[in-house]
Amino acid sequence: MARKNADGYLSAKESRRISRENRKVTNVFEKQRKRKNVPESEYLCEMKDISNVIEVEDLHTYFFTDVGTVKSVDGVSFSVPIGKTIGVVGESGCGKSVTSLSIMQLLQRPQGQIVSGEIRMNLGSKAYDIVKTPNEVMQHLRGNEISMIFQEPMTALNPVFRIGAQVDEVLALHNPDMSKHDVRQRSVELLDLVGIANPERVYKMYPHELSGGMRQRVVIAMALACDPKLIIADEPTTALDVTIQAQILDLLRRLKDRINSSIMLITHDLGVIAEMADYVVVMYSGRIVESGTAEEIFNNPAHPYTKGLMASKPVVGRKVDSLYSIPGKVPNPVNMPDYCYFKDRCELCVGKCAGEYPPEIKLSATHTVACYRYVDKEGETNG
Amino acid sequence: MADRNKEPGYTPITPDPKYILQVNALKKYFPIKDGLRVVGHVKAVDGVTFNLKKGSTMGLVGESGCGKTTTGRTILRLCGEKTDGQVLFDGREVYDLTNKEMRDWRTKMQIIFQDPFSSLQPRMPVGEIIGEAVREHKIVPKADFVNYIDSVMEDCGLESYHRYRYPHEFSGGQRQRICIARALALNPEFIVCDEPVSALDVSIQAQIINLLMELQQKHDLTYLFISHDLSVVEHISNQVGVMYLGSLVEYGETADIFAHPLHPYTQALFSAIPVPDTHVKMNRIVLEGSIPSPANPPKGCKFHTRCRNCMGKCKEVAPEQKEIEPGHYVVCHLYD
């Protein structure tokens, strides 16, 4: 690990040494990725459960930076069933977005690399392991089978192209045999589908002429253009007002049922999660601390972090004198402790917490938690 | 700009010592220019009336673009001249003060800006950011300066060794603490908090809200709390004002407003709040369309284009502010 000088800063020499070592590591990954004509057998795999659209297993995504290796995603496993919505919650910097970018293969390379793990994508007749899938094949999946709605509708659209051209591009790229006229017609249909009044006119507009809610609708239209199996919505409503947020959430729910796809909803707003999600995954510092159905998480939160997160958000109609705030702050991502990452902020520590990272404990068939406070209960149920 | 000799388009109010801040029919228009010609006005604030008692908090909510921030800034005289209306602070019209008087009054009225990432000068150490105005206004003698800054920083949860650091070395929550310390260092009586927590994470939000409430108790501060997050506003405020397209459509005690909102817009806004509880069945009033342009607001009641209770009268006549129950005001024809 990085040695620091007396002031607590990294010396230039040390930083150079780290970046040299990083290059050695990332070059190996890059070489692997850049191969041409990879046989399909290399990235074909079997789904564990055929009713899942995506299965993520023990995913590790690291960023090799000049100050040290950042383990942004450190052993994350979850699955998204077909036609369901899964909500991912956590503070900023906990690896929510990096998980979704890993699934999309959109990580900032060469620094960002999926180091190990499997992401199995169900394509109906066969299944691909996205981690091993080469770039050429990935281009057919991206936008077609998996698509993403980005956080800020202001920056996700290109300001110098008309709305129509940007929606057309998605369609034309994935359907090369469609005629120009058909593409245009379909684009207008899509704009109409996401609830844009007067789609013909909006088709000819530039992004700056639209309001935030309208732009988010356009981004959703682009994401839905090819009827994807999985829609990753990365904070789709954070930049929007409550009334517009209500409209967008309503729209997402309707469209999901219409094309029978699954949604992976990433947000830090627990209210949005409670409303939208069937399953909830709570992340902290690159790991899943708790996962379960929405009812289990909201009615019976187990992990101290989940409890803290819920108590720290004021709720309309629930009067408290002072809000609970989780003490301390998120650990430095470069030097993660080897015990439970939440130990230093946790008020419910037990002696064991200083030991190695807690294992995942099953509280019910769907509800798992990574915390030592539940280890004994587990023992009882087994014994 | 407003013609001083013109007859005022409002009924002037007299200063009332009960209130620290009285705002009456405040208007602020921004000209739209085509070359040198003024072709229209953006009616950012168009008739805002409320009173604020010392030591209390008024929450101001509404969609983005409805003029919340401009209201806050106009009250502090940070937007040039007002267009119309009155702003009485401690019984004196803020816009009648001379520049010299205004300079002294600035210490009494402070603001915390929305984005802690862009409102701190990146080339100044934190001690200097907080202390610049203290030195300028000679709040404390030179000898006590360092101790004073330390004590203010301690109040806001910062350590004294942070004084020599630069803003980029801090996290979002800590930066917001610096912004609060900067406002607090001048011993203000009234602070406009312009979305102080919307750029922060949930757990940090709680820390900052608790800090603001503690400081209010300790220093007897008055807040105008601008936010689009209704749950935060309910938690922190004594009074709430709901704005739509530049005007205050409803205002009253927090408990009253949240228990029985009267204006159709308030009802729709409150029904849109997502509740973190899977048992609660959403009974949502979804507003169609988006907010009209403030340069060309609809005739009559501004909300009639999206209102589900729209009547014939609403399209013609603009409603007046009415007191429905003590301290609960609403601007709507439904309650005529």
Interface residues (C-beta under 8 A of the other chain):
Chain A: E91 S92 A197 S211 G212 G213 M214 D241 V242 T243 I244 Q245 A246 Q247 L249 D250 H268 D269 L270 G271 V272 I273 A274 E275 A294 E295 F298 N299 G308 L309 M310 S312 K313 P314 V315 V316 G317 V320 S322 L323 Y324 S325 I326 K329
Chain B: E63 S64 S171 D201 V202 S203 I204 Q205 A206 Q207 I209 N210 M213 H228 L230 S231 V232 E234 H235 F258 A268 L269 F270 S271 A272 I273 P274 V275 P276 D277 T278 H279 V280 M282 R284 V286 L287 G289 S290 I291
